[in-house]
Amino acid sequence: MECLLFVSNDPLTVKKINEITGLEKNRIKKIINELISNYKGDNRPFKIYEIAGGYKLGTKPGYSRWVKKISENIKKHQISKAALETLAIIAYNQPITRLEIEKIRGVNCSGVLMNLLKHKFIKISGRKKVAGNPILYKVTDAFLIHFGLKRISDLPKISEIGIN
């Protein structure tokens, strides 16, 4: 229960928790009330909030200045759809040139690549040994960290995600 409240971006209703866990609604309410009591201690930074008919695990107001600092860092790393598409192409085809990426995406990627380089999601890994010696790109450890991957081989296989 605690895990569900922690990972959910939105408040969870008793009904939704029931659908996820299969626990009886009375049991869910009892567990939530126990968690609410457990979090009431002064040395606990968390609290369960009742919001819009559901429950959400959040931090107590006294911790807001630290949470705000972390939130600002998270906002800095929000990724656009174009950047996600480009990252996926690089991750699955690295090392890869800008022209190869653009051939797959069908649009110019210069700005997106600059942004991904700036945020250290990709890096220059050398030059391709063809006419013009274009720059090769590959993903970085920051990419792995952002997407919770231990290594690049942990990405699902293309066949597993249903893309041709």
N, C-alpha and C positions, 0 to 999 in steps of 0.2 A: 504494500500500500504506500509506504513512505517513498519507495522508488518511483512509483507512478506519479505521485505528487511532485517529486523532484524533477523528473524529466519532461513533464507536460508543460507546454507553453501556455496552455489555457486552463482555467479552473475545470476540475473534473467533478461531475455530478455523481451522486451515489449510483444512479442508473448506469452511467458510463463505466464506473468502476466495476459494477456487477457484470456488465457485458464483457469487460476485459478479463476479469478474474474468475467469474462464476460464483463468487462468494454471495451469501445471502445479504440482503440489504441491511437487516438489523446488525449482522456481524460487521459489515462495513462501517456503519455508524459508530459501533462500539470501538472499533480499531481507531477510527478518526478521532473520537473523543479521548482515547488513551494517548494518542500522539499529541493532541492539543495540550493535554495535561503535562506530558513529558517535556514539551517545548517551553512551558511557562517558567522554567528556572532562569535565574538571572544570568547564569553563565552559558546559556544557549543562544546562539546568534539567529536561530531560525524560529519561525512561527507559521502555523497553518492559518491562512486567511479564508474566510467564507466570502466568496465573491460570486455574484450573479447565480445563486443557487448551487454553486459548486465549491470545491475546495482547492486551494493552491498553496504550495509550500513556498515561502519567501523569507527574506531576511527582516529582522526587526529594524525599526527606524533608526536606532542608535548606530547601526552599521552602514548607513547610507553613504557616508563620505567615501568609504573604501569601495563599496559596490559601484559607486559612480565612476571612480577611477578605472575600474576593470571594464565597466560598460563602455566607456569612451574608447578603450583599446579594441573592444569587440566590434564597435561600430566602424572603426577604421578598416576592418577587414571584411566588411560585407562585400559580396562579389556579385557583379551584374550577370545577367543571363549570357551575354556575349563573352564575358570573361570565363564563365563556367564552361561554355562550349569550347572555347579555345584551350582551357586547361585540360579538358577531357581529351581533346585531339592530341595535345602535347604528351600527356601522360601515357596514352595508348600507342603513340607512334614515335616516341623520343629515341634518339635525337631527331629533330624535324626543323625544316626551314620555314620562314615566313610564307614563302610562295606555296609550299606544300600545305600549310595550314589554310591559306586563303583558297586553294583549290578545293579543299574539303568543305570549308564553310561557305564559299561562294561570295565572300565580301572581304574588303580590306581589313586587315587586322593590326596595322601598325600601332594605332592608339591603344588598343587592348593589350598588345605585347608590352608597350612602354609602361602601362599601368601595372601589369603583372610583374615586370622586372622591378619597378619601383617598390612594390609591396613584397618583393623577394619570394614570390610563389614560383617563379621560373628563373633560370639563369642561362647565360650563354655557355655552351659546352664545347665550342670550337667552330670550325668552318668545314663545310662540305667540300670534298675534293672534286668539284665540277666547275665549269666555266663561271667566273664571277665570284667563286668561293663564298657562297652565302652563309650567313651566321646560322648555327644550329642551336636550338633551344631544348632544354629539358627541365623537368620539375625539380624543386628543391625540398629540403627537409621541412621548410615552412608549409609547403603543400601537404606533406604527409601529416604533420601535426594538425593542421586546420581540418583535414578530413578524417583524422583519427586512424591513420594507417601506420602500421609498423614498418612496412616496406612497400615499394611500388607493386610487387608481385601479389600483394593483398587485394588489389583492385579486382572486382569481379571480371571474369572473362566476358568478352563481347557476346559470345554465344549464350551466356547465362542471363544477360540483361535484354536479350531480344532485339539487338540492333544489327542490321546487315551491313 
